[in-house]
Each structure stands twice: as structure tokens, then as C-alpha cells.
Amino acid sequence: MSAVESGAGDYLVEQLDSQLLPLVNKFYKSCRYSAKAGREDVVFVVRSDQQMIAAVRLQYRQDGVYFLRSMCVAPEYRRQGVGTVLLNGMLPFLTQVLCYCYPFDHLESFYAQSGFTTIAPEAAEPYMLEAYHRYLKQGRKLLLMVRHPG
């Protein structure tokens, strides 16, 4: 758990215990987000005044590799720096693992500020490409980004 103060207010970033996953799933649903955290996911949340206002899950893939998925900030807190607070609060975890994400192309600089870099598909682990190519075929404008440990 780490308390973070920002210009928009005081926030608490914490790694959620797996027993509390129903709370994050309820949060996703309240934001009309189709994501659902599973028991094997590592989940981080941001709280303000004890209320969950943002969440993200890290899905374990294999060989110590994680996939950052389902970052969601409550609508009333968007564009106030809460996503940055969440990513910064996760840095102690992210510095220990290899982590991929597929952000929308307009979010490249947002993820880059936390150490993610855009890579060509041929530079990625092969098992990270199936969903990426499927999303591209659906017309989504995504990037393939990675953050290395350290």
C-alpha cells in the first residue's frame, strides 16, 4: 500500500488481496467495463476516501511475463491524473517483471511515462501476438508496448 498525494487530491494505491477480487469486478461493472479479474491476476486499485476509483489487472502469462489489462478509472475521475497515479503506484511491482500491454495508439505517451516502449510485433513473445492480431483485425488502433524489469 502506498499513499500518493497529487494536485487532484490524496490517493491510496494498493495491491488488492485475491479475496477482494469481487470488489474490483463490481467496480468494473459499475463503470460499464466488461473486464473481470481472476484469482491468478495481480490487481492494483486506487482509492480516494475509501472509495475505489481506479483499477488495473496484470495477467500472468508464462515465464514471469505479465500482461497489463483492463485499466479503468471511474468516469468522474478521468482526466485528473488518476491513471498516472495508478501506474506510478505499480512501479515497484513493474520493476521486477517483464510486462506487455496493448494500449490504444493515442495513449502511447501515457504508458511511456511509466517505462513502456513501443515494439514491433516480431520483437514480442509469440504467445503475446494472437490476441494483438485479433484486435487489429477488429479495427482497433492499438500499439504493442513492453516494460522491461529494472
C-alpha positions as CSV (number, residue, x, y, z in Angstrom):
1,M,0.0,0.0,0.0
2,S,1.3,3.5,-0.8
3,A,-0.3,6.9,-0.2
4,V,0.1,9.3,-3.1
5,E,-0.7,12.9,-3.0
6,S,-1.4,14.7,-6.2
7,G,-2.7,18.1,-7.3
8,A,-6.2,16.5,-7.7
9,G,-6.3,15.0,-4.2
10,D,-5.0,12.3,-1.9
11,Y,-5.0,8.8,-3.3
12,L,-4.1,5.4,-1.9
13,V,-2.6,2.8,-4.4
14,E,-2.7,-0.8,-3.2
15,Q,-2.3,-4.3,-4.5
16,L,-5.6,-6.0,-3.9
17,D,-5.7,-9.2,-1.9
18,S,-7.2,-12.0,-4.1
19,Q,-10.1,-12.4,-1.6
20,L,-11.2,-8.9,-2.5
21,L,-11.4,-9.5,-6.3
22,P,-15.3,-9.5,-6.2
23,L,-15.0,-5.8,-5.2
24,V,-12.9,-4.9,-8.3
25,N,-15.2,-6.8,-10.5
26,K,-18.1,-4.9,-9.0
27,F,-16.1,-1.7,-9.7
28,Y,-15.6,-2.7,-13.4
29,K,-19.3,-3.4,-13.8
30,S,-20.2,-0.1,-12.2
31,C,-18.0,1.6,-14.9
32,R,-19.7,-0.4,-17.6
33,Y,-16.4,-2.1,-18.3
34,S,-16.5,-5.7,-19.4
35,A,-13.4,-6.8,-17.6
36,K,-13.3,-9.4,-14.9
37,A,-10.3,-10.1,-12.6
38,G,-9.4,-13.7,-12.0
39,R,-7.8,-15.3,-8.9
40,E,-4.4,-15.6,-10.7
41,D,-4.4,-11.8,-11.6
42,V,-2.4,-9.2,-9.8
43,V,-4.7,-6.3,-9.2
44,F,-3.9,-2.8,-8.2
45,V,-6.5,-0.2,-7.2
46,V,-6.6,3.5,-6.4
47,R,-8.8,4.6,-3.5
48,S,-10.0,8.1,-2.6
49,D,-11.8,8.4,0.7
50,Q,-12.0,4.6,1.0
51,Q,-13.8,4.5,-2.4
52,M,-12.3,2.5,-5.3
53,I,-11.8,4.9,-8.2
54,A,-9.4,3.1,-10.5
55,A,-8.2,-0.5,-11.1
56,V,-5.9,-2.5,-13.4
57,R,-5.1,-6.1,-13.6
58,L,-1.9,-7.8,-14.5
59,Q,-2.5,-11.2,-16.1
60,Y,0.3,-13.7,-15.6
61,R,1.3,-15.3,-19.0
62,Q,4.3,-17.5,-18.5
63,D,8.0,-17.4,-17.6
64,G,7.5,-14.4,-15.4
65,V,5.8,-12.3,-18.1
66,Y,2.7,-10.2,-17.3
67,F,0.1,-8.6,-19.5
68,L,-1.4,-5.3,-18.3
69,R,-5.1,-5.3,-18.9
70,S,-8.3,-3.6,-18.0
71,M,-7.1,-0.3,-16.7
72,C,-10.2,1.6,-15.7
73,V,-10.7,4.9,-14.0
74,A,-14.2,5.8,-12.7
75,P,-15.8,8.3,-15.2
76,E,-16.0,11.2,-12.7
77,Y,-12.2,10.9,-12.0
78,R,-11.0,10.7,-15.6
79,R,-8.5,13.3,-17.0
80,Q,-7.4,14.2,-13.4
81,G,-4.2,12.2,-13.3
82,V,-5.6,9.2,-11.5
83,G,-4.3,6.8,-14.2
84,T,-0.8,8.2,-13.8
85,V,-1.1,7.7,-10.0
86,L,-2.1,4.1,-10.6
87,L,0.8,3.4,-12.9
88,N,3.3,5.1,-10.6
89,G,1.9,3.2,-7.7
90,M,2.5,-0.1,-9.6
91,L,6.2,0.7,-10.4
92,P,7.7,-1.3,-7.5
93,F,5.9,-4.4,-9.0
94,L,6.6,-3.5,-12.6
95,T,10.4,-3.1,-12.0
96,Q,10.5,-6.8,-11.1
97,V,8.8,-8.3,-14.2
98,L,8.5,-8.2,-18.0
99,C,5.1,-6.6,-18.8
100,Y,3.3,-6.1,-22.1
101,C,0.3,-4.0,-22.9
102,Y,-1.9,-3.2,-26.0
103,P,-2.9,0.4,-25.5
104,F,-4.8,2.5,-28.0
105,D,-2.4,4.4,-30.1
106,H,-3.3,7.8,-28.6
107,L,-2.1,6.5,-25.2
108,E,1.5,5.9,-26.2
109,S,2.9,8.8,-24.2
110,F,0.8,7.9,-21.2
111,Y,2.3,4.4,-20.9
112,A,5.8,5.7,-22.0
113,Q,5.9,7.9,-18.9
114,S,6.0,4.6,-16.8
115,G,8.7,3.0,-18.9
116,F,6.7,1.2,-21.5
117,T,8.2,1.3,-25.0
118,T,6.5,0.5,-28.4
119,I,7.9,-2.5,-30.1
120,A,7.4,-4.3,-33.4
121,P,5.3,-7.5,-33.2
122,E,8.3,-9.6,-34.2
123,A,10.1,-8.4,-31.1
124,A,7.4,-9.8,-28.8
125,E,6.9,-13.2,-27.2
126,P,5.0,-15.2,-29.8
127,Y,2.2,-16.0,-27.3
128,M,1.5,-12.3,-26.9
129,L,0.6,-11.8,-30.5
130,E,-2.5,-13.9,-31.1
131,A,-4.9,-11.5,-29.3
132,Y,-3.0,-8.5,-30.6
133,H,-3.5,-9.5,-34.2
134,R,-7.2,-10.4,-33.5
135,Y,-7.8,-6.9,-32.0
136,L,-6.1,-5.3,-35.1
137,K,-8.4,-7.3,-37.4
138,Q,-11.4,-5.8,-35.5
139,G,-10.2,-2.4,-36.5
140,R,-8.8,-1.3,-33.1
141,K,-5.9,1.1,-33.3
142,L,-3.5,-0.4,-30.9
143,L,0.2,-0.4,-30.1
144,L,2.3,-3.2,-28.7
145,M,4.3,-2.0,-25.8
146,V,6.6,-3.6,-23.3
147,R,8.2,-2.6,-20.0
148,H,11.4,-4.5,-19.0
149,P,12.4,-5.1,-15.4
150,G,14.6,-2.7,-13.7
